[in-house]
Amino acid sequence: MVALLKAKGLGVGRGIRDTWARPLAGNAGSGQGRAQAPGVPAKSGRPQAQVAAKDPKAAMYAKGRMKAGEMNGTEQAYHDHLTQRQHAGEIAWFKFEGMTFKLADDTRYTPDFMVMLADGQLQAHEVKGYWTDDARVKTKVAASLFPIEFIAIKKKAKKDGGGWDKEVF
């Protein structure tokens, strides 16, 4: 590769930018005759961002993960619902991301809410706006390994009367 570049009158760059070619002599600093790497604009010298293809299902998914300990909108609404149930005396205690379960080596599962009912029963509540297959599998595996009740919570649409759908695993 180096021999091919030298045969064309180009030297090999050094250091961080060792993947692009530069002229051996002449035109130094003028910007003329400088070979550019693919995807690098001539003026800035920085790589251009890659544009991802538009996925029609992309609008259905969240834009990214929340930081640990932060709630998304659906989780915040469910937190408010649990607070009302606690004031009514149905729930003794609840905590957001209060416990993590080890499912296998290098595989852990943290349900959204750990809830203790007034009678002392402990439950794990997983709140989702949309269920993916891998999230459902992790919840089912956790339910099969641990002696507490795992409950999937999904917010009902307002046109369906609002509230919460629940599925016990």
C-alpha positions in Angstrom: 0.0 0.0 0.0 2.8 2.4 0.9 4.6 1.6 -2.3 1.5 2.3 -4.3 1.0 5.7 -2.6 4.6 6.7 -3.2 4.3 5.7 -6.9 1.4 8.1 -7.2 3.5 10.9 -5.6 1.8 10.6 -2.2 3.2 9.9 1.2 1.5 8.2 4.1 0.2 10.3 7.0 1.4 9.5 10.5 -0.3 9.3 13.9 -4.0 9.5 14.3 -4.6 10.2 10.6 -2.5 7.4 9.3 -5.3 6.2 7.0 -5.2 9.1 4.6 -2.6 10.2 2.0 -0.9 13.6 1.7 1.4 15.1 -1.0 5.1 14.5 -0.6 6.2 18.0 -1.6 4.7 21.2 -3.0 1.4 22.8 -2.3 2.0 22.5 1.4 -0.6 24.4 3.4 -2.5 25.5 0.3 -5.0 22.7 0.5 -4.5 21.9 -3.2 -3.7 18.5 -4.3 -4.4 17.0 -0.9 -5.9 13.5 -1.0 -8.9 13.0 1.2 -10.2 9.9 2.9 -13.7 8.9 1.9 -16.3 10.6 4.1 -14.0 13.4 5.2 -14.9 16.9 3.9 -12.0 19.0 2.5 -12.5 22.0 4.8 -13.0 20.6 8.3 -11.0 17.4 8.1 -13.5 15.7 10.4 -15.5 12.6 9.4 -19.1 13.2 8.3 -21.9 11.7 10.3 -23.5 8.6 8.8 -27.2 9.0 8.0 -29.3 6.0 9.1 -32.0 4.7 6.8 -35.5 5.7 8.0 -37.3 2.8 9.6 -41.1 3.0 9.5 -41.3 1.4 12.9 -38.8 3.8 14.4 -41.5 6.1 15.6 -42.9 3.3 17.8 -39.7 3.0 19.8 -38.2 5.3 22.4 -35.4 7.6 21.3 -33.0 6.2 23.8 -32.6 4.8 27.2 -33.2 6.8 30.3 -30.4 7.2 32.8 -30.5 4.8 35.7 -33.0 6.1 38.3 -34.9 8.4 35.8 -38.5 7.6 34.8 -40.1 8.0 31.4 -43.6 9.4 31.0 -45.4 6.1 31.4 -43.4 5.1 34.4 -44.1 8.5 36.0 -47.8 8.1 35.4 -47.7 4.7 37.0 -45.7 6.1 40.0 -48.5 8.6 40.5 -51.0 5.7 40.4 -49.0 3.8 43.0 -48.8 6.8 45.2 -52.6 7.1 45.1 -52.9 3.4 46.0 -50.4 3.9 48.9 -52.5 6.8 50.3 -55.6 4.6 50.0 -53.8 1.9 52.2 -53.6 -0.8 49.5 -49.8 -0.6 49.2 -47.3 -0.5 52.2 -44.2 0.5 50.2 -42.9 0.8 46.6 -39.6 1.8 45.0 -38.6 2.6 41.4 -35.8 0.2 40.2 -35.5 -1.0 43.8 -34.1 -4.5 43.1 -32.0 -6.3 40.5 -32.3 -10.0 39.8 -29.5 -12.2 38.4 -31.0 -14.4 35.7 -27.8 -16.0 34.4 -24.1 -15.1 34.1 -23.9 -11.5 32.8 -27.7 -11.3 32.6 -29.6 -9.1 35.0 -33.1 -7.8 35.2 -34.3 -4.7 37.0 -38.1 -4.4 37.1 -39.4 -0.8 37.1 -41.1 -1.0 40.5 -40.9 -3.2 43.5 -44.2 -3.1 45.4 -45.1 -4.4 48.8 -48.8 -4.8 49.3 -50.5 -4.0 52.6 -50.5 -7.7 53.5 -46.7 -7.9 53.0 -46.7 -9.6 49.6 -43.8 -8.5 47.4 -44.4 -7.9 43.7 -42.3 -6.7 40.8 -44.1 -4.4 38.3 -42.7 -3.9 34.8 -44.3 -0.9 33.1 -44.2 -0.8 29.3 -45.8 1.3 26.6 -45.0 -1.4 24.0 -43.8 -4.9 24.7 -40.8 -6.3 22.8 -40.2 -10.1 22.7 -36.9 -9.8 24.6 -38.5 -7.8 27.4 -41.3 -10.3 27.8 -38.8 -13.2 27.8 -36.7 -11.6 30.6 -39.8 -11.0 32.7 -41.0 -14.6 32.2 -37.5 -16.0 33.1 -37.4 -13.9 36.2 -40.9 -15.1 37.2 -39.8 -18.7 36.8 -36.7 -18.3 38.9 -37.9 -16.2 41.9 -40.7 -16.8 44.4 -42.4 -13.4 43.9 -45.2 -12.2 41.6 -44.1 -10.5 38.4 -46.7 -8.2 36.8 -46.6 -6.6 33.4 -48.3 -3.2 33.4 -49.4 -1.4 30.2 -51.3 1.9 30.0 -54.7 1.7 28.4 -55.6 4.3 25.7 -57.9 7.1 26.7 -60.4 5.9 24.1 -60.5 2.6 25.9 -61.3 4.2 29.2 -57.7 4.8 30.4 -56.3 3.1 33.4 -53.9 0.2 33.4 -53.9 -3.3 31.9 -52.0 -5.9 33.9 -50.7 -9.4 33.1 -49.5 -11.7 35.8 -46.5 -14.0 35.0 
